[in-house]
Amino acid sequence: MLCAILLGLGARRVRSRMLVWSAICFALLAAANIVLVLDFVVFPGLALWPVRQGLSLLAVGSLVYGLIVEER
């Protein structure tokens, strides 16, 4: 999450849209890791793997989208 915060601050300072997409990706990956801890430690009987996989897919998808859009 610290990487996402630092990337967001850098994006605001430099005005780079690619840093914004990277910050979104890292924030979603951090959320997926939080859900992973919730899945295995807090709620071991509850199946949260679809949420975790969805967050990871959104994270990678947002970074790929940013790479494609910012290339143009």
C-alpha positions as CSV (number, residue, x, y, z in Angstrom):
1,M,0.0,0.0,0.0
2,L,2.9,2.3,0.6
3,C,4.0,1.9,-3.0
4,A,0.5,2.9,-4.1
5,I,0.6,6.0,-1.9
6,L,4.1,7.0,-3.1
7,L,3.1,6.4,-6.8
8,G,0.0,8.5,-6.2
9,L,2.0,11.4,-4.7
10,G,4.5,11.2,-7.5
11,A,1.7,11.2,-10.1
12,R,0.3,14.3,-8.5
13,R,3.6,16.0,-8.4
14,V,4.8,15.1,-12.0
15,R,1.3,15.0,-13.6
16,S,2.0,11.5,-15.1
17,R,-1.0,9.4,-16.0
18,M,1.1,6.3,-16.2
19,L,2.0,6.7,-12.5
20,V,-1.8,7.0,-11.8
21,W,-2.4,3.6,-13.5
22,S,0.5,2.1,-11.6
23,A,-0.8,3.5,-8.3
24,I,-4.3,2.0,-9.0
25,C,-2.7,-1.4,-9.8
26,F,-0.7,-1.4,-6.6
27,A,-3.7,-0.3,-4.5
28,L,-5.8,-3.2,-6.0
29,L,-3.0,-5.7,-5.4
30,A,-2.7,-4.5,-1.8
31,A,-6.5,-5.0,-1.4
32,A,-6.1,-8.5,-2.8
33,N,-3.5,-9.2,-0.2
34,I,-5.7,-7.9,2.5
35,V,-8.5,-10.2,1.3
36,L,-6.0,-13.1,1.3
37,V,-5.2,-12.5,5.0
38,L,-8.9,-12.3,5.7
39,D,-9.5,-15.5,3.8
40,F,-6.9,-17.6,5.5
41,V,-6.6,-16.1,9.0
42,V,-9.9,-14.3,10.0
43,F,-12.5,-16.3,8.1
44,P,-10.9,-19.7,7.2
45,G,-14.2,-21.3,6.4
46,L,-15.4,-18.6,4.0
47,A,-14.4,-18.9,0.4
48,L,-13.1,-15.5,-0.6
49,W,-10.9,-16.6,-3.5
50,P,-13.3,-15.2,-6.2
51,V,-12.9,-11.8,-4.6
52,R,-9.2,-12.1,-4.4
53,Q,-8.9,-13.3,-8.0
54,G,-11.2,-10.5,-9.2
55,L,-9.1,-7.9,-7.5
56,S,-5.9,-9.3,-9.0
57,L,-7.5,-9.4,-12.4
58,L,-8.6,-5.8,-12.1
59,A,-5.2,-4.7,-10.9
60,V,-3.4,-6.3,-13.9
61,G,-6.1,-5.2,-16.2
62,S,-5.8,-1.6,-15.1
63,L,-2.1,-1.6,-15.6
64,V,-2.4,-3.1,-19.1
65,Y,-5.1,-0.6,-20.0
66,G,-2.9,2.2,-18.8
67,L,0.0,0.9,-20.8
68,I,-2.1,0.7,-24.0
69,V,-3.8,4.1,-23.5
70,E,-0.6,6.0,-22.5
71,E,1.2,4.6,-25.5
72,R,-0.9,6.5,-27.9
